[in-house]
Amino acid sequence: MPMVLPRPLGQHLYVKDLDTMASVPRDGKTMGEIFLRGSSIMKGYFKDPEATSKAFRNGWFATGDVGVVHTYLHG
């Protein structure tokens, strides 16, 4: 079942192509991995730099979850 998530205050969520790390188009079809960044996202795993380096890419937390982006229209 699709979920619509509101933007949390001070957080950034992007769905990115894993090969190019570019944001996927807002077509509701192109899938990519969900990446998070913001003040409430951890900076890394406690005393585990190896796990941290696997989980983060250019400062973005790679959730391992897959999603699509829809164009949201206010109205």
KAJO-V754029 format. One record per pair of residues at least 12 apart in sequence whose C-alpha atoms are under 10 Angstrom apart, sorted by the first residue. I is the first residue (numbers start at 1). GAP is how many residues later the second one is. Records with the same first field share a line. If there is no record, write none. Layout:
I: GAP / GAP
//
This chain:
2: 65 / 66
3: 64
4: 65 / 66 / 68
8: 30 / 32
9: 29 / 30 / 31
10: 27 / 28 / 29 / 30
11: 25 / 26 / 27 / 28 / 29 / 30
12: 23 / 24 / 25 / 26 / 27 / 29 / 48
13: 21 / 22 / 23 / 24 / 25 / 47 / 48
14: 18 / 19 / 20 / 21 / 22 / 23 / 46 / 48 / 53 / 54 / 55
15: 15 / 16 / 17 / 18 / 19 / 20 / 21 / 47 / 50 / 51 / 52 / 53 / 54
16: 14 / 15 / 16 / 17 / 18 / 19 / 46 / 50 / 51 / 52 / 53
17: 13 / 14 / 15 / 16 / 17
18: 13 / 14 / 15 / 16 / 44
19: 13
21: 12 / 14 / 36 / 37
23: 12 / 46
24: 43 / 44 / 45
25: 43 / 44 / 45 / 46
26: 42 / 43 / 44 / 45 / 46
27: 41 / 42 / 43 / 44
28: 39 / 40 / 41 / 42 / 43
29: 38 / 39 / 40 / 41
30: 37 / 38 / 39 / 40
31: 35 / 36 / 37 / 38
32: 32 / 33 / 34 / 35 / 36 / 37
33: 29 / 30 / 31 / 32 / 33 / 34 / 35
34: 26 / 27 / 28 / 29 / 30 / 31 / 32 / 33 / 34 / 35
35: 20 / 21 / 22 / 24 / 25 / 26 / 27 / 28 / 29 / 30 / 31 / 32
36: 20 / 23 / 24 / 25 / 26 / 27
37: 19 / 22 / 23 / 24 / 25
38: 21 / 22 / 23
41: 19 / 20
42: 19
43: 13 / 16 / 17 / 18
44: 12 / 15 / 17
//
